[in-house]
Amino acid sequence: MGVRVWNSPVARFITVGITNTALSYAVFVLAFSLLGDYSYRAGVAQMASYGLGSAWSFYWNRGWTFGAEGRVLRQALRFTFVQGLLLMASSALMSVTVDMWSWPAAPTWITVMAFITVLNYLSLKYWVF
């Protein structure tokens, strides 16, 4: 049973997402603490975290989740485009639902991120890789 689970691209995608979240958080915390009193440390730490997390996600989803070959540059450009669109979409959804409609932030974030995760998987599977 355990081996069959890892044959599923969905299980692999979820695993990459979990490890990506852990890595991104660790990088954010480390960068934030190392930057000391720098006035823009949260933004800089987030950029470092997001950048490394994106690279991690591209590498593992490309090779392990979807087994893609060839055209690395084309796939990287498409991956970056999709991630940018999903970032804007999730930010817009959160802004409308929480800031304008006063929905509770935490459950709304979970719902939005679940939706974005499905869109991300489908985009990577059918367009990027």
Residue frames as qw, qx, qy, qz and C-alpha x, y, z in Angstrom:
[[0.000, 0.885, 0.465, 0.000, 0.00, 0.00, 0.00],
 [0.325, -0.791, 0.054, 0.515, 2.74, 2.49, 0.98],
 [0.393, -0.167, 0.561, 0.709, 4.64, 2.16, -2.30],
 [0.209, 0.581, 0.686, 0.386, 1.47, 2.68, -4.34],
 [0.120, -0.902, -0.293, 0.293, 0.80, 5.98, -2.52],
 [0.292, -0.637, 0.312, 0.642, 4.13, 7.37, -3.79],
 [0.361, 0.192, 0.712, 0.571, 3.16, 6.43, -7.34],
 [0.100, 0.832, 0.545, 0.035, 0.43, 9.05, -7.17],
 [0.341, 0.419, 0.040, 0.841, 1.38, 12.52, -8.49],
 [0.380, -0.765, -0.183, -0.487, -1.16, 14.03, -6.07],
 [0.802, -0.556, -0.114, 0.187, 0.56, 12.45, -3.04],
 [0.677, 0.050, 0.029, 0.734, 3.92, 13.62, -4.33],
 [0.075, 0.642, 0.169, 0.744, 2.58, 17.14, -4.95],
 [0.575, -0.764, -0.155, -0.246, 1.22, 17.30, -1.39],
 [0.832, -0.345, -0.058, 0.430, 4.54, 16.05, 0.00],
 [0.479, 0.307, 0.078, 0.819, 6.46, 18.69, -1.95],
 [0.190, -0.746, -0.195, -0.608, 4.02, 21.31, -0.66],
 [0.726, -0.673, -0.139, 0.016, 4.49, 20.25, 2.96],
 [0.761, -0.187, 0.021, 0.621, 8.28, 20.21, 2.69],
 [0.290, 0.528, 0.182, 0.777, 8.18, 23.51, 0.83],
 [0.388, -0.818, -0.182, -0.384, 6.16, 25.10, 3.61],
 [0.790, -0.551, -0.051, 0.263, 8.55, 23.82, 6.29],
 [0.663, 0.079, 0.120, 0.735, 11.62, 24.97, 4.37],
 [0.104, 0.671, 0.217, 0.701, 10.14, 28.38, 3.56],
 [0.529, -0.813, -0.151, -0.189, 9.17, 28.96, 7.16],
 [0.803, -0.387, 0.013, 0.453, 12.62, 27.94, 8.42],
 [0.506, 0.298, 0.168, 0.792, 14.31, 30.27, 5.93],
 [0.141, -0.797, -0.219, -0.545, 11.99, 33.12, 6.91],
 [0.674, -0.732, -0.094, 0.032, 12.68, 32.66, 10.63],
 [0.773, -0.188, 0.091, 0.599, 16.44, 32.34, 10.11],
 [0.360, 0.461, 0.209, 0.784, 16.69, 35.34, 7.76],
 [0.298, -0.836, -0.232, -0.398, 14.45, 37.44, 10.00],
 [0.719, -0.664, -0.035, 0.200, 16.61, 36.70, 13.04],
 [0.719, -0.037, 0.155, 0.676, 19.91, 37.26, 11.20],
 [0.250, 0.644, 0.258, 0.676, 18.84, 40.66, 9.86],
 [0.344, -0.228, -0.468, 0.782, 18.65, 42.10, 13.38],
 [0.057, 0.643, 0.387, -0.658, 17.29, 45.64, 13.52],
 [0.121, 0.017, 0.572, 0.811, 17.19, 46.16, 9.74],
 [0.368, 0.243, 0.267, -0.857, 14.02, 48.18, 9.12],
 [0.709, 0.278, -0.268, -0.590, 12.75, 46.06, 6.21],
 [0.126, -0.344, 0.929, -0.049, 13.77, 42.68, 7.59],
 [0.620, 0.241, 0.663, -0.343, 10.34, 41.04, 7.32],
 [0.653, 0.675, -0.027, -0.341, 10.09, 41.90, 3.63],
 [0.254, 0.652, -0.707, -0.100, 13.65, 40.79, 2.91],
 [0.342, -0.188, 0.898, -0.206, 13.17, 37.58, 4.89],
 [0.699, 0.407, 0.454, -0.373, 9.94, 36.89, 2.99],
 [0.554, 0.708, -0.331, -0.287, 11.67, 37.43, -0.35],
 [0.040, 0.493, -0.869, 0.023, 14.41, 34.97, 0.62],
 [0.492, 0.045, 0.800, -0.341, 11.83, 32.49, 1.89],
 [0.697, 0.548, 0.228, -0.403, 9.61, 32.78, -1.19],
 [0.418, 0.703, -0.522, -0.243, 12.54, 32.57, -3.60],
 [0.059, -0.354, 0.930, -0.077, 14.03, 29.45, -2.06],
 [0.560, 0.202, 0.695, -0.402, 10.59, 27.88, -1.65],
 [0.667, 0.616, -0.026, -0.418, 9.81, 28.48, -5.32],
 [0.303, 0.595, -0.732, -0.140, 13.11, 26.95, -6.43],
 [0.289, -0.148, 0.909, -0.260, 12.49, 23.94, -4.16],
 [0.645, 0.385, 0.474, -0.460, 8.96, 23.52, -5.52],
 [0.590, 0.650, -0.309, -0.365, 10.06, 23.77, -9.15],
 [0.123, 0.501, -0.856, -0.024, 12.89, 21.27, -8.71],
 [0.289, -0.027, 0.916, -0.276, 10.90, 18.60, -6.87],
 [0.638, 0.462, 0.385, -0.482, 7.62, 18.99, -8.75],
 [0.499, 0.643, -0.436, -0.383, 9.40, 18.93, -12.10],
 [0.269, 0.422, -0.865, -0.033, 11.45, 15.83, -11.43],
 [0.072, -0.012, 0.941, -0.332, 9.66, 13.82, -8.77],
 [0.468, 0.359, 0.505, -0.630, 5.99, 14.77, -8.95],
 [0.668, 0.608, 0.083, -0.420, 5.52, 15.01, -12.71],
 [0.758, -0.092, 0.534, 0.363, 8.71, 13.39, -14.08],
 [0.460, 0.874, 0.051, -0.151, 9.14, 16.16, -16.66],
 [0.711, -0.145, 0.349, 0.593, 12.08, 16.14, -19.03],
 [0.422, 0.362, 0.388, 0.735, 13.64, 18.64, -21.45],
 [0.006, 0.689, 0.291, 0.664, 12.80, 22.34, -21.94],
 [0.467, -0.416, -0.528, 0.575, 13.82, 23.42, -18.45],
 [0.101, -0.092, -0.025, 0.990, 13.83, 27.14, -19.32],
 [0.360, -0.294, -0.501, -0.730, 10.36, 27.01, -20.88],
 [0.582, -0.473, -0.661, 0.011, 9.03, 25.11, -17.86],
 [0.401, -0.301, -0.392, 0.771, 10.71, 27.51, -15.43],
 [0.074, -0.065, -0.145, -0.985, 9.17, 30.52, -17.20],
 [0.507, -0.377, -0.570, -0.525, 5.73, 28.93, -17.19],
 [0.573, -0.394, -0.633, 0.340, 6.13, 27.90, -13.56],
 [0.237, -0.177, -0.239, 0.925, 7.08, 31.46, -12.57],
 [0.260, -0.198, -0.345, -0.880, 4.14, 32.87, -14.55],
 [0.583, -0.426, -0.650, -0.238, 1.67, 30.47, -12.88],
 [0.503, -0.361, -0.544, 0.566, 3.04, 31.20, -9.40],
 [0.070, -0.034, -0.046, 0.996, 2.74, 34.94, -10.02],
 [0.419, -0.293, -0.465, -0.722, -0.86, 34.59, -11.19],
 [0.626, -0.425, -0.653, 0.018, -1.78, 32.41, -8.24],
 [0.366, -0.219, -0.405, 0.808, -0.15, 34.85, -5.84],
 [0.151, -0.072, -0.112, -0.980, -2.20, 37.70, -7.30],
 [0.544, -0.328, -0.594, -0.493, -5.38, 35.61, -7.30],
 [0.580, -0.392, -0.648, 0.300, -4.97, 34.51, -3.68],
 [0.216, -0.152, -0.264, 0.927, -4.15, 38.05, -2.58],
 [0.293, -0.168, -0.294, -0.894, -7.19, 39.42, -4.41],
 [0.597, -0.379, -0.663, -0.248, -9.49, 36.75, -2.97],
 [0.492, -0.347, -0.564, 0.565, -8.22, 37.41, 0.55],
 [0.068, -0.031, -0.071, 0.995, -8.57, 41.16, 0.11],
 [0.428, -0.263, -0.420, -0.756, -12.15, 40.92, -1.14],
 [0.658, -0.381, -0.636, -0.134, -13.40, 38.29, 1.30],
 [0.566, -0.383, -0.482, 0.549, -11.61, 39.43, 4.46],
 [0.219, -0.149, -0.093, 0.960, -11.01, 43.17, 3.97],
 [0.269, -0.118, -0.307, -0.905, -14.18, 44.06, 2.07],
 [0.652, -0.307, -0.523, -0.455, -16.70, 41.42, 3.15],
 [0.358, -0.564, 0.512, -0.540, -15.32, 40.94, 6.71],
 [0.934, -0.060, -0.333, -0.112, -15.12, 37.16, 6.52],
 [0.685, -0.664, 0.293, 0.070, -12.95, 35.59, 9.27],
 [0.224, 0.783, -0.550, -0.183, -9.32, 35.53, 8.14],
 [0.313, -0.384, 0.868, 0.002, -8.10, 32.07, 9.22],
 [0.635, 0.265, 0.720, -0.090, -10.89, 29.88, 7.78],
 [0.540, 0.804, 0.040, -0.247, -11.04, 32.06, 4.68],
 [0.045, 0.730, -0.653, -0.197, -7.29, 31.66, 4.17],
 [0.469, -0.133, 0.873, 0.004, -7.59, 27.88, 4.46],
 [0.635, 0.553, 0.511, -0.174, -10.42, 27.84, 1.90],
 [0.377, 0.870, -0.208, -0.240, -8.63, 30.18, -0.50],
 [0.106, -0.619, 0.764, 0.147, -5.39, 28.22, -0.24],
 [0.610, 0.099, 0.785, -0.045, -7.19, 24.92, -0.86],
 [0.601, 0.736, 0.263, -0.166, -8.68, 26.39, -4.04],
 [0.190, 0.867, -0.429, -0.169, -5.32, 27.87, -5.11],
 [0.414, -0.402, 0.813, 0.078, -3.58, 24.54, -4.43],
 [0.690, 0.369, 0.621, -0.031, -5.98, 22.71, -6.76],
 [0.474, 0.872, 0.002, -0.119, -5.43, 25.35, -9.45],
 [0.116, -0.767, 0.615, 0.143, -1.68, 25.09, -8.93],
 [0.590, -0.121, 0.795, 0.074, -1.68, 21.30, -9.33],
 [0.660, 0.586, 0.470, -0.031, -3.80, 21.43, -12.48],
 [0.282, 0.929, -0.190, -0.145, -1.69, 24.23, -13.98],
 [0.250, -0.629, 0.721, 0.148, 1.56, 22.39, -13.30],
 [0.633, 0.051, 0.772, 0.031, 0.25, 19.07, -14.56],
 [0.593, 0.600, 0.534, 0.066, -1.43, 20.26, -17.75],
 [0.351, 0.932, 0.027, 0.085, 0.54, 23.36, -18.78],
 [0.189, -0.867, 0.460, 0.027, 3.88, 23.76, -17.04],
 [0.329, -0.420, 0.840, 0.101, 5.23, 20.20, -17.06]]
